[in-house]
Amino acid sequence: MRFIVSISGITTAAGTGGEWAVPMPCAGRIVGAYITDTDGIAADNTDYVTATIFGTNGYDSRAANQGALTADTPLALTLKASETVLAAGAQLKVNLAKAGSGKATEAGVSWLIEAAN
């Protein structure tokens, strides 16, 4: 069985970061992960956001990395093999850091999970 675990409402002002977490309801394996932003995030090498997203290589809005997020369009993230197997109660976390004056966010992150048998 597959299901989605999401953190929505990752709302921050420009220059402000933070951390959000949701516990896993059961043991499983991450088979996909996505980030989206309702307003989009422009690529910028000076004022940018980096997101550490559990189970993935994260997101970085600098042009040389993942770059811009188009408004309301999920971006598939690259999975990190060492973090895809989850125990029940494991924390799926998102940590945002900003550089320069940063970027405002109205984001959400979703993980596609395959439940353990």
C-alpha positions in Angstrom: 0.0 0.0 0.0 1.2 3.5 -0.9 0.2 6.7 0.8 1.3 10.4 0.9 2.6 12.2 4.0 2.7 16.0 3.6 3.8 19.1 5.4 1.9 22.1 4.1 1.9 25.8 5.2 5.7 26.1 5.2 5.2 29.9 5.3 8.2 32.1 6.0 9.1 35.7 5.4 12.2 36.6 3.3 15.3 36.0 5.4 13.5 33.7 7.9 14.0 30.0 8.0 12.6 27.3 10.2 12.0 23.6 10.8 8.9 21.5 10.4 8.3 17.8 11.1 5.7 15.1 10.9 6.0 11.6 12.4 5.6 8.5 10.2 2.5 6.5 11.2 4.1 3.2 10.3 7.3 1.6 9.0 7.8 2.1 5.3 10.0 3.3 2.5 10.1 6.7 0.7 9.5 6.1 -3.0 9.1 9.7 -4.1 9.3 13.3 -2.7 8.1 16.6 -4.0 8.2 20.3 -3.1 5.9 23.0 -4.4 5.3 26.7 -3.6 2.0 28.5 -4.2 3.7 31.7 -5.4 6.8 30.1 -6.9 10.4 30.9 -6.1 12.7 32.7 -8.5 16.2 31.4 -9.1 18.7 33.8 -7.5 22.4 33.3 -6.6 22.4 36.0 -3.9 19.0 35.8 -2.3 18.0 32.2 -2.1 16.5 29.4 0.0 17.9 26.0 0.7 15.8 23.2 2.0 17.0 20.1 3.8 14.3 17.6 3.2 14.5 14.2 4.8 15.0 11.3 2.4 16.2 13.6 -0.4 19.2 15.6 -1.6 17.1 18.7 -0.8 16.2 21.8 -2.7 18.3 24.9 -3.5 16.9 27.9 -5.4 20.3 29.0 -6.8 20.4 28.9 -10.6 23.3 26.4 -10.6 21.2 24.0 -8.4 17.5 23.2 -8.8 16.7 26.9 -9.5 13.3 28.3 -9.7 10.0 26.7 -8.6 7.1 27.4 -10.8 4.0 28.4 -8.8 1.8 25.5 -7.9 4.0 23.0 -9.8 5.5 20.1 -7.8 9.2 19.6 -8.3 10.3 15.9 -7.9 13.3 15.7 -5.6 16.2 13.3 -5.9 16.0 10.6 -3.2 18.9 9.9 -0.9 19.2 6.1 -0.7 20.6 6.2 2.9 17.4 7.8 4.2 14.6 6.0 2.3 13.8 3.2 4.8 11.7 4.5 7.7 10.8 3.1 11.1 7.4 3.7 12.6 7.6 7.1 14.4 10.5 8.4 12.3 10.4 12.1 11.7 10.0 13.4 8.2 11.6 16.9 8.5 12.0 20.0 6.4 14.5 22.7 7.4 14.7 26.0 5.5 17.7 28.3 5.5 17.9 31.6 3.7 20.9 33.5 2.3 21.1 37.1 1.5 17.7 38.7 2.1 16.3 35.2 1.3 13.0 34.3 -0.3 9.5 34.2 1.1 7.9 30.8 1.0 4.4 29.4 0.8 5.6 25.9 0.3 4.6 22.3 0.9 6.5 19.0 0.8 5.0 15.6 0.1 6.6 12.2 0.4 5.1 9.1 -1.3 5.5 6.2 1.1 5.2 2.5 0.5 4.1 0.8 3.8 6.2 -2.1 5.1 4.4 -5.4 5.0 
